Amino acid sequence: MVVRGRLWRVANPHLSPEERESLVSALMAARRQVKAAMAAADPGALAAARSSVNAAKTSLGERGPVWWHDGAKDFNRHLVKNTPYRQWYEQLVGPPA
């Protein structure tokens, strides 16, 4: 996935729909905990909530070890223009202005 010119890893497509739904629910709950901890200015709760977000994203495959097995490098968070995917992306959206 590309957001503002950066590649971002998507969730593992091999997860079952039920597993994906459960993990997304856990992620959303953790994000709500982050919001609540920030509103309460509670550093301990904020650290715990952010840890929960990270765990959910890792379980989804958006962080941590790669979920693909073809040996392709992980370009997560790289500018697409600096990766082998530049030409593919420019075919989709056109060259940079």
DSSP file (Angstrom, degrees, kcal/mol; ACC not computed):
  #  RESIDUE AA STRUCTURE BP1 BP2  ACC     N-H-->O    O-->H-N    N-H-->O    O-->H-N    TCO  KAPPA ALPHA  PHI   PSI    X-CA   Y-CA   Z-CA
    1    1 A M              0   0    0      0, 0.0     7,-3.3     0, 0.0     2,-0.5   0.000 360.0 360.0 360.0 143.4    0.0    0.0    0.0
    2    2 A V  E     +A    7   0A   0      5,-0.2     2,-0.4     3,-0.0     5,-0.2  -0.963 360.0 178.4-117.4 127.0    1.3    3.5   -0.8
    3    3 A V  E >  S-A    6   0A   0      3,-2.6     3,-1.8    -2,-0.5     0, 0.0  -0.986  74.8 -19.9-129.1 120.4    0.4    6.5    1.5
    4    4 A R  T 3  S-     0   0    0     -2,-0.4    -1,-0.1     1,-0.3     3,-0.1   0.881 130.3 -48.1  48.2  44.9    1.9    9.9    0.6
    5    5 A G  T 3  S+     0   0    0      1,-0.2    75,-2.7    74,-0.1    76,-0.5   0.489 116.2 112.3  81.5   3.2    4.6    8.3   -1.5
    6    6 A R  E <   -AB   3  79A   0     -3,-1.8    -3,-2.6    73,-0.3     2,-0.4  -0.888  65.2-126.0-112.7 142.0    5.6    5.7    1.1
    7    7 A L  E     -A    2   0A   0     71,-2.8    70,-3.4    -2,-0.4     2,-0.4  -0.664  27.5-171.4 -79.9 135.5    5.2    2.0    1.0
    8    8 A W        -     0   0    0     -7,-3.3     2,-0.2    -2,-0.4    68,-0.1  -0.994  24.9-116.7-128.8 136.7    3.4    0.4    3.9
    9    9 A R        -     0   0    0     -2,-0.4     2,-0.2    53,-0.3     3,-0.1  -0.489  29.5-144.3 -71.4 137.7    3.0   -3.3    4.6
   10   10 A V        -     0   0    0     -2,-0.2    -1,-0.1     1,-0.2    53,-0.0  -0.508  32.4 -76.9 -95.5 169.7   -0.5   -4.6    4.5
   11   11 A A        -     0   0    0     -2,-0.2    50,-0.2     1,-0.1    -1,-0.2  -0.245  60.2 -85.6 -64.0 154.2   -2.0   -7.3    6.7
   12   12 A N    >   -     0   0    0     48,-3.2     3,-1.4     1,-0.2    -1,-0.1  -0.461  33.2-153.6 -62.3 117.6   -1.2  -10.9    5.9
   13   13 A P  T 3  S+     0   0    0      0, 0.0    -1,-0.2     0, 0.0    -2,-0.1   0.593  88.5  70.4 -72.8  -7.6   -3.7  -12.0    3.3
   14   14 A H  T 3  S+     0   0    0      2,-0.1     2,-0.1    53,-0.0    -2,-0.1   0.486  73.0 108.3 -87.4  -2.8   -3.4  -15.6    4.5
   15   15 A L  S <  S-     0   0    0     -3,-1.4    45,-0.0    45,-0.1    -4,-0.0  -0.471  79.3-110.1 -69.8 144.7   -5.2  -14.9    7.8
   16   16 A S     >  -     0   0    0     -2,-0.1     4,-2.9     1,-0.1     5,-0.2  -0.401  27.8-112.4 -68.7 154.6   -8.6  -16.4    8.0
   17   17 A P  H  > S+     0   0    0      0, 0.0     4,-2.4     0, 0.0     5,-0.2   0.880 119.1  50.5 -55.9 -38.0  -11.5  -13.9    7.9
   18   18 A E  H  > S+     0   0    0      2,-0.2     4,-2.2     1,-0.2     5,-0.2   0.915 111.7  46.2 -66.9 -43.0  -12.3  -14.7   11.5
   19   19 A E  H  > S+     0   0    0      2,-0.2     4,-2.5     1,-0.2     5,-0.2   0.920 113.5  49.2 -66.0 -43.6   -8.7  -14.3   12.7
   20   20 A R  H  X S+     0   0    0     -4,-2.9     4,-2.7     1,-0.2     5,-0.2   0.933 111.1  49.7 -60.7 -46.2   -8.3  -11.0   10.8
   21   21 A E  H  X S+     0   0    0     -4,-2.4     4,-2.2    -5,-0.2    -1,-0.2   0.910 111.5  48.9 -60.1 -43.3  -11.6   -9.7   12.2
   22   22 A S  H  X S+     0   0    0     -4,-2.2     4,-2.1     2,-0.2    -1,-0.2   0.913 113.3  46.6 -62.7 -43.7  -10.5  -10.6   15.8
   23   23 A L  H  X S+     0   0    0     -4,-2.5     4,-2.3     2,-0.2    -2,-0.2   0.880 111.4  50.8 -68.4 -38.3   -7.1   -8.9   15.3
   24   24 A V  H  X S+     0   0    0     -4,-2.7     4,-2.7     2,-0.2    -1,-0.2   0.901 109.8  51.2 -65.5 -39.8   -8.6   -5.8   13.8
   25   25 A S  H  X S+     0   0    0     -4,-2.2     4,-2.2    -5,-0.2    -2,-0.2   0.915 110.3  48.9 -62.1 -42.2  -11.0   -5.5   16.7
   26   26 A A  H  X S+     0   0    0     -4,-2.1     4,-2.3     2,-0.2    -2,-0.2   0.894 111.0  51.0 -63.6 -39.7   -8.1   -5.9   19.1
   27   27 A L  H  X S+     0   0    0     -4,-2.3     4,-2.4     2,-0.2    -2,-0.2   0.931 110.3  47.8 -63.3 -46.3   -6.2   -3.2   17.2
   28   28 A M  H  X S+     0   0    0     -4,-2.7     4,-2.0     1,-0.2    -2,-0.2   0.892 111.6  50.6 -63.9 -38.9   -9.1   -0.8   17.3
   29   29 A A  H  X S+     0   0    0     -4,-2.2     4,-1.9     1,-0.2    -1,-0.2   0.912 110.5  49.8 -63.5 -42.2   -9.6   -1.4   21.1
   30   30 A A  H  X S+     0   0    0     -4,-2.3     4,-2.0     1,-0.2    -2,-0.2   0.883 108.7  52.3 -64.9 -38.1   -5.9   -0.7   21.7
   31   31 A R  H  X S+     0   0    0     -4,-2.4     4,-2.1     1,-0.2    -1,-0.2   0.878 108.0  51.4 -66.0 -36.4   -6.1    2.5   19.7
   32   32 A R  H  X S+     0   0    0     -4,-2.0     4,-2.4     1,-0.2    -1,-0.2   0.877 107.9  53.1 -65.7 -35.7   -9.0    3.6   21.8
   33   33 A Q  H  X S+     0   0    0     -4,-1.9     4,-2.6     2,-0.2    -2,-0.2   0.883 106.7  52.4 -65.1 -38.0   -6.9    2.9   24.9
   34   34 A V  H  X S+     0   0    0     -4,-2.0     4,-2.4    15,-0.2     5,-0.2   0.942 110.1  48.4 -60.8 -47.2   -4.1    5.1   23.5
   35   35 A K  H  X S+     0   0    0     -4,-2.1     4,-2.2     1,-0.2    -2,-0.2   0.921 113.2  46.9 -59.6 -45.4   -6.6    7.9   23.0
   36   36 A A  H  X S+     0   0    0     -4,-2.4     4,-2.0     1,-0.2    -1,-0.2   0.901 112.0  50.2 -65.4 -41.3   -7.9    7.5   26.6
   37   37 A A  H  X>S+     0   0    0     -4,-2.6     5,-2.3     2,-0.2     4,-0.5   0.874 110.9  49.5 -65.8 -37.2   -4.4    7.3   28.1
   38   38 A M  H ><5S+     0   0    0     -4,-2.4     3,-0.8     2,-0.2    -1,-0.2   0.910 110.7  49.8 -67.5 -41.3   -3.4   10.5   26.2
   39   39 A A  H 3<5S+     0   0    0     -4,-2.2    -2,-0.2     1,-0.2    -1,-0.2   0.852 114.3  45.1 -64.6 -33.9   -6.5   12.3   27.4
   40   40 A A  H 3<5S-     0   0    0     -4,-2.0    -1,-0.2    -5,-0.2    -2,-0.2   0.504 105.3-130.9 -86.6  -4.9   -5.8   11.2   31.0
   41   41 A A  T <<5 +     0   0    0     -3,-0.8    -3,-0.2    -4,-0.5    -4,-0.1   0.918  52.9 154.4  52.7  46.2   -2.1   12.1   30.7
   42   42 A D     >< -     0   0    0     -5,-2.3     4,-2.4     1,-0.2    -1,-0.2  -0.865  27.9-171.4-108.8  98.2   -1.2    8.6   32.1
   43   43 A P  H  > S+     0   0    0      0, 0.0     4,-2.4     0, 0.0     5,-0.2   0.856  85.0  51.5 -60.6 -36.5    2.2    7.6   30.9
   44   44 A G  H  > S+     0   0    0      2,-0.2     4,-2.1     1,-0.2     5,-0.2   0.936 112.8  44.1 -65.9 -46.0    2.0    4.1   32.2
   45   45 A A  H  > S+     0   0    0      1,-0.2     4,-2.6     2,-0.2    -1,-0.2   0.865 112.5  54.0 -65.9 -35.6   -1.4    3.4   30.5
   46   46 A L  H  X S+     0   0    0     -4,-2.4     4,-2.7    -9,-0.2     5,-0.2   0.926 108.3  48.3 -65.0 -44.6   -0.1    5.0   27.3
   47   47 A A  H  X S+     0   0    0     -4,-2.4     4,-1.9     1,-0.2    -2,-0.2   0.916 113.7  47.4 -61.7 -42.8    2.9    2.7   27.2
   48   48 A A  H  X S+     0   0    0     -4,-2.1     4,-1.9     2,-0.2    -2,-0.2   0.910 112.6  49.0 -65.1 -41.9    0.7   -0.3   27.8
   49   49 A A  H  X S+     0   0    0     -4,-2.6     4,-2.2     1,-0.2   -15,-0.2   0.912 110.9  49.4 -65.4 -42.5   -1.8    0.8   25.1
   50   50 A R  H  X S+     0   0    0     -4,-2.7     4,-2.4     1,-0.2    -1,-0.2   0.862 108.6  53.8 -65.2 -34.3    1.0    1.4   22.6
   51   51 A S  H  X S+     0   0    0     -4,-1.9     4,-2.3    -5,-0.2    -1,-0.2   0.887 107.9  50.6 -64.7 -38.5    2.4   -2.0   23.3
   52   52 A S  H  X S+     0   0    0     -4,-1.9     4,-2.3     2,-0.2    -2,-0.2   0.886 109.0  51.1 -65.9 -39.3   -1.0   -3.5   22.6
   53   53 A V  H  X S+     0   0    0     -4,-2.2     4,-2.6   -23,-0.2     5,-0.2   0.942 111.1  48.3 -61.3 -47.0   -1.2   -1.6   19.3
   54   54 A N  H  X S+     0   0    0     -4,-2.4     4,-2.5     1,-0.2    -2,-0.2   0.906 110.5  50.9 -61.3 -42.3    2.2   -3.0   18.4
   55   55 A A  H  X S+     0   0    0     -4,-2.3     4,-2.4     1,-0.2    -1,-0.2   0.911 112.0  47.0 -62.7 -42.2    1.2   -6.5   19.3
   56   56 A A  H  X S+     0   0    0     -4,-2.3     4,-2.0     2,-0.2    -2,-0.2   0.920 113.1  47.9 -66.3 -43.1   -2.0   -6.4   17.2
   57   57 A K  H  X>S+     0   0    0     -4,-2.6     5,-2.1     1,-0.2     6,-1.0   0.877 112.1  50.2 -66.4 -36.6   -0.2   -4.9   14.2
   58   58 A T  H ><5S+     0   0    0     -4,-2.5     3,-0.7     4,-0.2    -1,-0.2   0.918 110.0  50.1 -66.0 -43.0    2.6   -7.5   14.5
   59   59 A S  H 3<5S+     0   0    0     -4,-2.4    -2,-0.2     1,-0.2    -1,-0.2   0.852 108.7  52.7 -63.8 -34.2   -0.1  -10.3   14.7
   60   60 A L  H 3<5S-     0   0    0     -4,-2.0   -48,-3.2    -5,-0.2    -1,-0.2   0.698 117.7-115.3 -71.9 -19.1   -1.7   -8.9   11.6
   61   61 A G  T <<5S+     0   0    0     -4,-0.8     6,-0.3    -3,-0.7    -3,-0.2   0.500  86.1 116.7  95.7   5.8    1.6   -9.0    9.8
   62   62 A E  S   <S+     0   0    0     -5,-2.1   -53,-0.3    -6,-0.2     2,-0.3   0.692  83.8  20.5 -79.3 -18.4    1.9   -5.2    9.4
   63   63 A R  S    S+     0   0    0     -6,-1.0    -2,-0.2    -9,-0.1   -53,-0.0  -0.867 106.1  31.3-137.1 171.1    5.0   -5.2   11.5
   64   64 A G  S    S+     0   0    0     -2,-0.3     3,-0.1    -3,-0.0    -5,-0.0  -0.393 104.7  10.9  80.7-155.6    7.6   -7.7   12.6
   65   65 A P  S    S-     0   0    0      0, 0.0    -2,-0.1     0, 0.0     2,-0.0  -0.233  87.2-103.1 -59.5 144.9    8.7  -10.7   10.5
   66   66 A V        -     0   0    0      1,-0.1    -4,-0.1     2,-0.1    -5,-0.0  -0.341  19.2-148.5 -68.4 151.3    7.5  -10.7    6.9
   67   67 A W  S    S+     0   0    0     -6,-0.3     2,-0.2    -3,-0.1    -1,-0.1   0.520  70.7  86.6 -98.9  -7.2    4.6  -13.0    6.0
   68   68 A W        -     0   0    0      4,-0.1     3,-0.1     1,-0.1    -2,-0.1  -0.582  58.6-158.3 -93.8 159.9    5.7  -13.7    2.4
   69   69 A H        +     0   0    0     -2,-0.2    -1,-0.1     1,-0.1    -2,-0.0   0.109  66.3  94.8-125.4  20.2    8.1  -16.4    1.5
   70   70 A D  S    S-     0   0    0      2,-0.1    -1,-0.1     1,-0.0    -2,-0.0   0.413  95.5-112.2 -95.5   3.6    9.4  -15.4   -1.9
   71   71 A G        +     0   0    0      1,-0.3     2,-0.1    -3,-0.1    -2,-0.1   0.460  63.0 153.4  83.8   0.7   12.6  -13.7   -0.5
   72   72 A A        -     0   0    0      1,-0.1    -1,-0.3     3,-0.0    -4,-0.1  -0.374  48.6-108.8 -65.5 141.3   11.5  -10.2   -1.5
   73   73 A K        -     0   0    0      1,-0.1     2,-0.8    -2,-0.1    -1,-0.1  -0.339  27.2-114.2 -68.7 150.1   12.9   -7.5    0.6
   74   74 A D        +     0   0    0      1,-0.1    -1,-0.1     2,-0.1   -65,-0.0  -0.791  32.4 178.0 -88.0 112.7   10.6   -5.6    3.0
   75   75 A F    >   +     0   0    0     -2,-0.8     3,-2.2     3,-0.1   -68,-0.3   0.019  20.6 157.6-102.7  26.0   10.4   -2.0    1.9
   76   76 A N  T 3  S+     0   0    0      1,-0.3   -68,-0.2   -68,-0.1     3,-0.1  -0.292  71.4   5.4 -55.1 130.1    8.0   -0.9    4.6
   77   77 A R  T 3  S+     0   0    0    -70,-3.4    -1,-0.3     1,-0.3     2,-0.2   0.467  98.5 130.7  72.5   6.1    8.1    2.8    5.2
   78   78 A H  S <  S-     0   0    0     -3,-2.2   -71,-2.8   -71,-0.2     2,-0.3  -0.608  70.4-101.9 -83.3 148.2   10.5    3.4    2.3
   79   79 A L  B >   -B    6   0A   0     -2,-0.2     3,-2.0   -73,-0.2   -73,-0.3  -0.564  28.7-134.2 -65.4 129.7    9.7    6.1   -0.2
   80   80 A V  G >  S+     0   0    0    -75,-2.7     3,-1.7    -2,-0.3     6,-0.2   0.820 103.1  64.3 -59.5 -31.2    8.4    4.3   -3.2
   81   81 A K  G 3  S+     0   0    0    -76,-0.5    -1,-0.3     1,-0.3     5,-0.1   0.694 101.1  52.4 -66.6 -17.0   10.6    6.3   -5.6
   82   82 A N  G <  S+     0   0    0     -3,-2.0    -1,-0.3     4,-0.1    -2,-0.2   0.116 103.4  71.8-104.1  20.1   13.6    4.8   -3.9
   83   83 A T  S X  S-     0   0    0     -3,-1.7     3,-1.6    -5,-0.1    -3,-0.0  -0.792  95.0-101.2-128.2 170.3   12.5    1.2   -4.4
   84   84 A P  T 3  S+     0   0    0      0, 0.0     4,-0.3     0, 0.0     3,-0.3   0.592 115.6  70.0 -66.1  -8.1   12.1   -1.3   -7.2
   85   85 A Y  T 3>  +     0   0    0     -5,-0.2     4,-2.5     1,-0.2     5,-0.2   0.388  68.2  99.3 -89.5   3.4    8.4   -0.5   -7.1
   86   86 A R  H <> S+     0   0    0     -3,-1.6     4,-2.8     1,-0.2     5,-0.2   0.934  82.5  46.2 -56.3 -51.2    8.9    3.0   -8.5
   87   87 A Q  H  > S+     0   0    0     -3,-0.3     4,-1.8     1,-0.2    -1,-0.2   0.914 112.4  51.0 -62.1 -43.2    8.0    2.1  -12.1
   88   88 A W  H  > S+     0   0    0     -4,-0.3     4,-1.1     1,-0.2    -1,-0.2   0.929 112.8  46.4 -57.2 -46.5    4.9    0.2  -11.0
   89   89 A Y  H >X S+     0   0    0     -4,-2.5     4,-2.5     1,-0.2     3,-0.5   0.905 109.5  52.7 -66.7 -41.6    3.7    3.1   -8.9
   90   90 A E  H 3X S+     0   0    0     -4,-2.8     4,-2.2     1,-0.2    -1,-0.2   0.822 104.8  56.7 -65.1 -29.7    4.4    5.7  -11.7
   91   91 A Q  H 3< S+     0   0    0     -4,-1.8    -1,-0.2    -5,-0.2    -2,-0.2   0.815 111.6  44.5 -67.8 -29.0    2.3    3.5  -14.0
   92   92 A L  H << S+     0   0    0     -4,-1.1    -2,-0.2    -3,-0.5    -1,-0.2   0.913 135.0  10.4 -78.8 -45.1   -0.6    3.8  -11.6
   93   93 A V  H  < S-     0   0    0     -4,-2.5    -3,-0.2     1,-0.2    -2,-0.2   0.510 105.5-110.2-116.9  -7.9   -0.4    7.5  -10.7
   94   94 A G     <  -     0   0    0     -4,-2.2    -1,-0.2    -5,-0.4    -3,-0.1  -0.094  50.5 -49.6  92.7 162.2    2.0    9.0  -13.2
   95   95 A P  S    S-     0   0    0      0, 0.0    -8,-0.0     0, 0.0     0, 0.0  -0.250  72.7 -84.4 -67.0 157.1    5.5   10.4  -12.6
   96   96 A P              0   0    0      0, 0.0    -2,-0.0     0, 0.0    -6,-0.0  -0.272 360.0 360.0 -61.2 148.0    6.1   12.9   -9.8
   97   97 A A              0   0    0     -3,-0.1    -3,-0.0     0, 0.0     0, 0.0   0.463 360.0 360.0 -75.8 360.0    5.4   16.5  -10.6
